[in-house]
Amino acid sequence: MYTALYMASRRTQIYLTVEQRRRLDERRRREKRTLAELVREAVDGYLADRSADAATALSSTFGALPELRVPSRDEWDRG
């Protein structure tokens, strides 16, 4: 409960919809955790999903533009 006093953190305000807050309150009561813990966990999960490496990004987008026409080398040199 007093972890926030000893951890390096910065107070941040966010706006939640009534439904988001209701669902978070239900979850924190069920799991006996604080709202701050749930929000930090959700933010960590969001940030982890966004840090894909280059190989993963290339693999997931390969073939995304099958109709792409690449100009010939002659067209490049005319510029």
Phi, psi and omega per residue, in radians:
M1 nan -0.596 -3.105
Y2 -1.712 0.215 -3.121
T3 -0.977 -0.687 -3.091
A4 -1.038 -0.488 3.139
L5 -1.216 -0.423 -3.034
Y6 -1.937 -0.175 -3.125
M7 -1.642 2.552 3.079
A8 -1.253 1.989 -3.114
S9 -2.688 2.934 3.121
R10 -2.264 2.280 3.119
R11 -1.144 2.328 -3.108
T12 -2.418 2.361 3.082
Q13 -1.763 2.441 3.058
I14 -2.345 2.734 3.065
Y15 -1.855 2.254 3.112
L16 -2.044 2.650 3.026
T17 -1.243 2.862 3.109
V18 -1.034 -0.717 -3.137
E19 -1.150 -0.755 3.107
Q20 -1.041 -0.791 -3.118
R21 -1.148 -0.722 3.124
R22 -1.053 -0.790 -3.129
R23 -1.175 -0.681 3.086
L24 -1.135 -0.726 3.117
D25 -1.087 -0.718 3.085
E26 -1.059 -0.788 -3.105
R27 -1.168 -0.743 -3.111
R28 -1.160 -0.622 3.078
R29 -1.169 -0.760 -3.125
R30 -1.109 -0.719 -3.081
E31 -1.636 -0.045 -3.120
K32 0.944 0.898 3.135
R33 -2.243 2.908 3.118
T34 -1.506 2.783 3.072
L35 -1.064 -0.724 3.141
A36 -1.048 -0.714 3.107
E37 -1.058 -0.800 -3.127
L38 -1.112 -0.731 -3.129
V39 -1.164 -0.775 3.115
R40 -1.065 -0.731 3.119
E41 -1.087 -0.733 3.133
A42 -1.144 -0.719 3.117
V43 -1.135 -0.758 3.093
D44 -1.028 -0.750 3.120
G45 -1.115 -0.726 3.114
Y46 -1.098 -0.789 -3.122
L47 -1.198 -0.619 3.126
A48 -1.142 -0.659 -3.139
D49 -1.180 -0.411 -3.059
R50 -1.557 -0.082 -3.041
S51 -1.782 0.871 3.123
A52 -1.233 2.492 3.114
D53 -1.387 2.913 -3.066
A54 -1.043 -0.731 -3.118
A55 -1.098 -0.712 3.118
T56 -1.154 -0.745 3.133
A57 -1.092 -0.784 3.127
L58 -1.125 -0.737 -3.127
S59 -1.108 -0.712 -3.090
S60 -1.312 -0.315 -3.129
T61 -1.899 -0.020 -3.126
F62 -1.023 2.253 3.124
G63 1.442 0.170 -3.092
A64 -1.183 -0.416 3.130
L65 -2.137 1.195 -3.075
P66 -1.139 -0.372 -3.118
E67 -1.588 0.051 -3.079
L68 -1.084 2.245 3.103
R69 -1.836 2.092 3.124
V70 -1.659 2.168 -3.126
P71 -1.108 2.669 3.123
S72 -1.244 2.865 3.138
R73 -1.034 -0.604 3.117
D74 -1.052 -0.681 3.122
E75 -1.181 -0.567 3.122
W76 -1.170 -0.715 -3.044
D77 -1.310 -0.303 -3.111
R78 -1.246 -0.350 -3.042
G79 -1.027 nan nan
